[in-house]
């Protein structure tokens, strides 16, 4: 039975509170440099501002892209995983959506923890999968657990039957 349903999701680290925190830190830096400057010159601020801008740019451009289709589950996690990583359905032993705590893996991002390898950006839901050949456990974050659960059920039925 051929199934052509495809689920796609793209996530980033950018949240309103992260942008607010960045603006507060940047504003504090500008104020400190301005108040400590001689005759209104802010030479020392330029290096700090460039470093801050570079860090924000890296965080801004980080993306976790996941796709579920008839072949399997695919991810790219820029800048950590450039080439798409795929787990084919015949390689996956178990797969389900689970609620997790970021502390299980040491926070969000590309992490290794007692629960296996995690690819997350935010939130508390992920696709938990176990690779058959080596029992490796993976967690792929999702912001849409209900939708992912439905498509996983569909493809597990197709590939088991």
URVEN-V183564 format. One record per backbone hydrogen bond with DSSP energy under -0.5 kcal/mol. CO is the residue of the C=O (numbers start at 1). NH is the residue of the N-H. If there is no record, write none. Layout:
BEGIN
co->CO nh->NH
co->CO nh->NH
END
This chain:
BEGIN
co->7 nh->68
co->9 nh->66
co->11 nh->64
co->15 nh->19
co->16 nh->20
co->17 nh->21
co->18 nh->22
co->19 nh->23
co->20 nh->24
co->21 nh->25
co->22 nh->26
co->23 nh->27
co->24 nh->28
co->25 nh->29
co->26 nh->30
co->27 nh->31
co->28 nh->32
co->29 nh->33
co->30 nh->34
co->31 nh->35
co->32 nh->36
co->34 nh->37
co->37 nh->39
co->38 nh->41
co->42 nh->46
co->43 nh->46
co->43 nh->47
co->44 nh->48
co->45 nh->49
co->46 nh->50
co->47 nh->51
co->48 nh->52
co->49 nh->53
co->50 nh->54
co->51 nh->55
co->52 nh->56
co->53 nh->57
co->54 nh->58
co->55 nh->59
co->56 nh->60
co->57 nh->61
co->58 nh->62
co->59 nh->13
co->63 nh->65
co->63 nh->78
co->64 nh->11
co->64 nh->66
co->65 nh->76
co->66 nh->9
co->67 nh->74
co->68 nh->7
co->71 nh->89
co->72 nh->69
co->73 nh->87
co->74 nh->67
co->75 nh->85
co->76 nh->65
co->77 nh->80
co->77 nh->81
co->78 nh->63
co->80 nh->82
co->81 nh->77
co->85 nh->75
co->86 nh->88
co->87 nh->73
co->88 nh->91
co->88 nh->92
co->89 nh->92
co->91 nh->93
co->91 nh->132
co->94 nh->130
co->96 nh->128
co->98 nh->126
co->101 nh->104
co->102 nh->105
co->102 nh->106
co->102 nh->107
co->104 nh->114
co->104 nh->115
co->109 nh->111
co->109 nh->120
co->111 nh->118
co->113 nh->116
co->116 nh->113
co->117 nh->139
co->118 nh->111
co->119 nh->141
co->120 nh->109
co->122 nh->121
co->124 nh->100
co->125 nh->142
co->126 nh->98
co->126 nh->128
co->127 nh->129
co->127 nh->140
co->128 nh->96
co->129 nh->138
co->130 nh->93
co->130 nh->94
co->131 nh->135
co->136 nh->131
co->137 nh->117
co->138 nh->129
co->139 nh->119
co->139 nh->141
co->140 nh->127
co->144 nh->148
co->145 nh->149
co->146 nh->150
co->147 nh->151
co->148 nh->152
co->149 nh->153
co->150 nh->154
co->151 nh->155
co->152 nh->156
co->153 nh->157
co->154 nh->158
co->155 nh->159
co->156 nh->160
co->157 nh->161
END
